[in-house]
Amino acid sequence: MSFVYMKILESRPERYDIGMGLLTLGSLTKIKRQIADHVHPGDRVLDLGCGTGTLAQMCIERGAQVTGVDANSGMLAVAKRNSPSANFLNISLSNLDEHLEDESFDIILSTLAFSELTRAERLHVLKQIKRTLKKGGKVLIGDEIIPENLLAKFFYYAFRLPMRLLTWIVTQNTTNAISNFDDDVRQAGMEIVNCQPFMLGMFILLEIKK
Ligand SMILES: C[S@@+](CC[C@H](N)C(=O)[O-])C[C@H]1O[C@@H](n2cnc3c(N)ncnc32)[C@H](O)[C@@H]1O
């Protein structure tokens, strides 16, 4: 995936969904549909780094009550239009402890947001997930990883470093494909119970329980 375009798309929220659909060749939408299939009527759902609210809306259409969290007010303005009945919090994922109650969500989900966090932030958010997830609840995380498939790994490394540099020059920001995530999940006191690869293993959908 092109990290530069992803960051540029985030700065143009109106075009974000069309751009991401093209960049991920439809994989992101597939991952979101699969996540939404886990949702049942009446579930309380938390979407971390909800962006333009497309996944929030899929969950609402399945009868859930959704809270979306994002630090980018431009993305949230689009999210409020895409999903008018969701509740959105314009806060950083580093401040979840101040805003969310213990054991208050049946399902906590996130797509392409963990890869924008540092490892320390990821661990902090995973601990907050454990705190706010109800007993028997489910966590679903779709994100990009460093692939294991050799061909995919070659493309990944051939483009990754120059793209990271270019991303930083254009946006003064970068992304960190997730690695050692299973260690982080364990450290937060949870376990990965299923891992499904997409696009030669460049994206994964994880199901996590506490
Ligand atoms: C690549 S977008 C993904 C958006 C959406 N989940 C999707 O899959 O279409 C990443 C989102 O995470 C949000 N984000 C990144 N770091 C964040 C942080 N520390 N606190 C809150 N939101 C954050 C960004 O503002 C952005 O909307």
The ligand as an SDF file (V2000), in Angstrom:
LIG
                    3D

 27 29  0  0  0  0  0  0  0  0999 V2000
   -6.0090    5.0610    7.7350 C   0  0  0  0  0  0  0  0  0  0  0  0
   -7.2700    5.8290    8.6310 S   0  0  0  0  0  0  0  0  0  0  0  0
   -8.4280    4.4880    8.8440 C   0  0  0  0  0  0  0  0  0  0  0  0
   -9.8140    4.9950    9.0170 C   0  0  0  0  0  0  0  0  0  0  0  0
  -10.8920    3.9130    9.1060 C   0  0  0  0  0  0  0  0  0  0  0  0
  -10.7230    3.0890   10.2870 N   0  0  0  0  0  0  0  0  0  0  0  0
  -10.8870    3.0730    7.8660 C   0  0  0  0  0  0  0  0  0  0  0  0
  -10.4100    1.9210    7.9190 O   0  0  0  0  0  0  0  0  0  0  0  0
  -11.3440    3.5550    6.8270 O   0  0  0  0  0  0  0  0  0  0  0  0
   -6.6080    5.9740   10.2640 C   0  0  0  0  0  0  0  0  0  0  0  0
   -7.4970    6.7810   11.1890 C   0  0  0  0  0  0  0  0  0  0  0  0
   -6.9770    6.6760   12.5120 O   0  0  0  0  0  0  0  0  0  0  0  0
   -6.9930    7.9650   13.1050 C   0  0  0  0  0  0  0  0  0  0  0  0
   -5.9200    8.0260   14.1100 N   0  0  0  0  0  0  0  0  0  0  0  0
   -4.6110    7.7590   13.9290 C   0  0  0  0  0  0  0  0  0  0  0  0
   -3.9360    7.9170   15.0890 N   0  0  0  0  0  0  0  0  0  0  0  0
   -4.8580    8.2960   16.0100 C   0  0  0  0  0  0  0  0  0  0  0  0
   -4.7960    8.6120   17.3980 C   0  0  0  0  0  0  0  0  0  0  0  0
   -3.6400    8.5610   18.0820 N   0  0  0  0  0  0  0  0  0  0  0  0
   -5.9240    8.9640   18.0430 N   0  0  0  0  0  0  0  0  0  0  0  0
   -7.1220    8.9930   17.3790 C   0  0  0  0  0  0  0  0  0  0  0  0
   -7.2440    8.7090   16.0560 N   0  0  0  0  0  0  0  0  0  0  0  0
   -6.1340    8.3670   15.3870 C   0  0  0  0  0  0  0  0  0  0  0  0
   -6.7360    8.9220   11.9360 C   0  0  0  0  0  0  0  0  0  0  0  0
   -7.2000   10.2260   12.2570 O   0  0  0  0  0  0  0  0  0  0  0  0
   -7.5120    8.2580   10.8210 C   0  0  0  0  0  0  0  0  0  0  0  0
   -8.8400    8.7190   10.7420 O   0  0  0  0  0  0  0  0  0  0  0  0
  1  2  1  0
  2  3  1  0
  2 10  1  0
  3  4  1  0
  4  5  1  0
  5  6  1  0
  5  7  1  0
  7  8  2  0
  7  9  1  0
 10 11  1  0
 11 12  1  0
 11 26  1  0
 12 13  1  0
 13 14  1  0
 13 24  1  0
 14 15  1  0
 14 23  1  0
 15 16  2  0
 16 17  1  0
 17 18  1  0
 17 23  2  0
 18 19  1  0
 18 20  2  0
 20 21  1  0
 21 22  2  0
 22 23  1  0
 24 25  1  0
 24 26  1  0
 26 27  1  0
M  CHG  2   2   1   9  -1
M  END
$$$$
